[in-house]
Structure formats: C-alpha cells, structure tokens
Amino acid sequence: MTEDFDTDEIEPGEAPEAEALLTLAELTDALRAKQREVSELEERLLVVDRELSALTSDLLPKALTECRVSEFVGEDGWKTALKESFRCGNLKEPAGLAWLAENGHGDLVRNTIEVSLNKEDGALAAEIVETLRAHRAANRMMITNSAQVHWQTLAAFAKERVEAGEDPPLETLGVMRQRYVELSRKGAARFKRLWAKR
C-alpha cells in the first residue's frame, strides 16, 4: 500500500545512506525493466492479434469454402464454423438514405430534430414543439434536422435483403459484409455442407 505525501514536506537534511540509494537505484531499474516488458508484450499482442484476425477472417473461411463445408469438427471435438456478419455504423450519408427511400425502405430512417434553447427558455420548450419555425422565439434557437439509420437496424436490414437473394448497394449504405469462423467444442469429427445460396 502506498502512502500519499507532499514533496514540499521533504526537508533538506543529511545525505541518504548508500544502502538506501542502492535500493532506490534498484527499484528505478526494476521499473524501467517492467516498462520495457509491458511495451514488448503490447507489441507482441498486436502481432498475435493480427495473426488471429487473419485466421478467423481470411485463412479459415477460405479453407472451409474450398472444402465446400460450412463447419468442421475435429477428432478433439473443437468445431470451426463459418459465419457471416454485416458491419456498419449509423447511416447518415444522403446517398444511402436516398437509396432506402427510393426503394421502399424509408421507414428504417429515424428522423431527429434537435433544438438548443437558452437557459432561461425552459418554459418555451413545450410551446415550440407545435410551432417550431413559426414561433416568436425561433431566432433565438439553433435548430438541427438530421436523419439516420441505427447501425443495428441497418445491419439486420442488409442481412435480411442479402439472404432474400437481393443485391442492396452495401457500399452506398456503408455496410461491410464479413465472413469469419467461430470456434467451439462439440463431439466427434464431422462436417456440414455449405447451403446453396441462390
């Protein structure tokens, strides 16, 4: 447990004993060594994390696809299963929002209007909801009108459309289709064939 102390309280006095200085030097060296060790481990973790990502998102999905199986269970009971996800952020780009509206999916878009009022204008808030732009105090407000599709809604929509055999413009929508593997423990060796996606 460390004790809090104020360096201003340290009064000049006799020089510290050689043994105390030696301990201080050893502790400083130990600190520097631990900092180096942490730095080396962090660098190693980055390398191992990239290797793990290559296995889960590239090498194993390709190997399973080449074998025309979607999962494989080894003799040791570990199952490697091919999965697919759709990754994206909230959609705010006008081109993506326009595509959704033009193709009958405008109901996915969540419209938000934000109004910033002065501190003393709290009582005006309820009144402004009904007559926002025409209100007598409209010039005292900064009004932001934005539209977006939440990332979870967008990812679910993209997955649903692709699984239905459609070809939505994933790039325009800001969606990335990702294949990866999932590892779990099961029974004896077996494999499952890929489903034909037509």
Buried (B, 14 or more C-beta within 10 A) or exposed (E): EEEEEEEEEEEEEEEEEEEEEEEEEEEEEEEEEEEEEEEEEEEEEEEEEEEEEEBBBEEBBEBBEEEEBBBBBEEEEEBBBBEEEBEBBBBEEEEBBEBBBEEEBBEBBEEEEEBEBEEEBEEBEEEBEEEBEEBEEEEEBEEEEEBBBBBEBBBEBBBEBBEEEEEBEBEBBBBBEEBBBEEEEBEEEEBBEEEEEE
